[in-house]
Amino acid sequence: MSLEEQLDIESKERNAMQKVNRRLERKFKEMTVQAEEERRHADQNKEQADKMMNRVKALKRQVDEAEEEITRLNAQKRKIQRELDEQMEQNETASREINQLKKYSVNAK
């Protein structure tokens, strides 16, 4: 094999290697861009997840506060109902006493 043939073969090999190298560099750049996009999406998803968790916490606080208010209102309702029942009982007792007094008053005449 002559020196020219060896030089020609080496030149072709070098051209082929440069072509492969350029292809690999393009692929590397594409993968880098894709990795950046995925990282950006991951960051956005994490931010959204954080916002949702904060919203869930706020809603849980509101539910707890509402439950406390319901408990307070139920206790107040029971108290008012007891007071009403006592007042109704007192009214019935007073009505019976009035009727008794009316009977005595009619009988006394």
C-alpha positions as CSV (number, residue, x, y, z in Angstrom):
1,M,0.0,0.0,0.0
2,S,1.4,3.3,-1.0
3,L,1.8,6.3,1.2
4,E,-1.0,8.2,-0.8
5,E,-3.4,5.3,-0.3
6,Q,-2.6,5.3,3.5
7,L,-3.1,9.0,3.6
8,D,-6.4,8.7,1.7
9,I,-7.6,6.0,4.1
10,E,-6.6,8.1,7.1
11,S,-8.3,11.1,5.6
12,K,-11.6,9.2,5.1
13,E,-11.4,7.7,8.6
14,R,-10.8,11.2,10.0
15,N,-13.8,12.6,8.0
16,A,-15.9,9.7,9.2
17,M,-14.8,10.3,12.8
18,Q,-15.5,14.1,12.5
19,K,-19.0,13.2,11.1
20,V,-19.7,10.9,14.0
21,N,-18.3,13.5,16.4
22,R,-20.6,16.2,15.0
23,R,-23.6,13.9,15.2
24,L,-22.7,13.1,18.9
25,E,-22.3,16.8,19.7
26,R,-25.7,17.5,18.2
27,K,-27.2,14.6,20.2
28,F,-25.5,15.9,23.3
29,K,-27.0,19.4,22.8
30,E,-30.4,17.9,22.2
31,M,-30.2,15.9,25.3
32,T,-29.0,18.9,27.3
33,V,-32.0,21.0,26.1
34,Q,-34.3,18.1,26.9
35,A,-32.8,17.8,30.4
36,E,-33.3,21.5,30.9
37,E,-36.9,21.4,29.8
38,E,-37.6,18.4,32.1
39,R,-35.9,20.2,35.0
40,R,-38.0,23.3,34.3
41,H,-41.2,21.2,34.2
42,A,-40.1,19.4,37.4
43,D,-39.6,22.8,39.1
44,Q,-43.0,24.0,37.9
45,N,-44.7,20.8,39.1
46,K,-43.0,21.2,42.5
47,E,-44.2,24.8,42.7
48,Q,-47.7,23.7,41.9
49,A,-47.6,20.9,44.4
50,D,-46.4,23.3,47.1
51,K,-49.2,25.7,46.2
52,M,-51.7,22.9,46.4
53,M,-50.4,21.7,49.8
54,N,-50.7,25.3,51.1
55,R,-54.2,25.4,49.8
56,V,-55.0,22.1,51.4
57,K,-53.6,23.3,54.7
58,A,-55.7,26.5,54.5
59,L,-58.8,24.5,53.8
60,K,-58.1,22.1,56.7
61,R,-57.8,25.2,59.0
62,Q,-61.1,26.5,57.7
63,V,-62.8,23.1,58.2
64,D,-61.4,23.0,61.8
65,E,-62.6,26.5,62.5
66,A,-66.0,25.7,61.0
67,E,-66.2,22.5,63.1
68,E,-65.3,24.5,66.2
69,E,-68.0,27.1,65.4
70,I,-70.6,24.3,64.8
71,T,-69.7,22.8,68.2
72,R,-70.0,26.2,69.9
73,L,-73.4,26.8,68.2
74,N,-74.7,23.4,69.1
75,A,-73.7,24.0,72.7
76,Q,-75.5,27.4,72.6
77,K,-78.5,25.7,71.0
78,R,-78.7,23.1,73.7
79,K,-78.4,25.8,76.4
80,I,-81.2,27.9,74.8
81,Q,-83.4,24.7,74.4
82,R,-82.9,23.9,78.2
83,E,-83.8,27.5,79.1
84,L,-86.9,27.3,76.8
85,D,-87.9,24.0,78.4
86,E,-87.5,25.5,81.8
87,Q,-89.5,28.6,80.8
88,M,-92.3,26.4,79.3
89,E,-92.4,24.4,82.6
90,Q,-92.6,27.6,84.6
91,N,-95.4,28.8,82.3
92,E,-97.3,25.6,82.8
93,T,-96.9,25.8,86.5
94,A,-98.0,29.4,86.6
95,S,-101.0,28.6,84.4
96,R,-102.0,25.8,86.7
97,E,-101.6,28.1,89.7
98,I,-103.7,30.8,88.0
99,N,-106.4,28.2,87.2
100,Q,-106.4,27.0,90.8
101,L,-106.7,30.6,92.0
102,K,-109.5,31.3,89.6
103,K,-111.4,28.2,90.9
104,Y,-110.9,29.3,94.5
105,S,-112.0,32.8,93.5
106,V,-115.2,31.6,91.8
107,N,-115.9,29.2,94.7
108,A,-115.3,32.0,97.3
109,K,-117.9,34.2,95.8
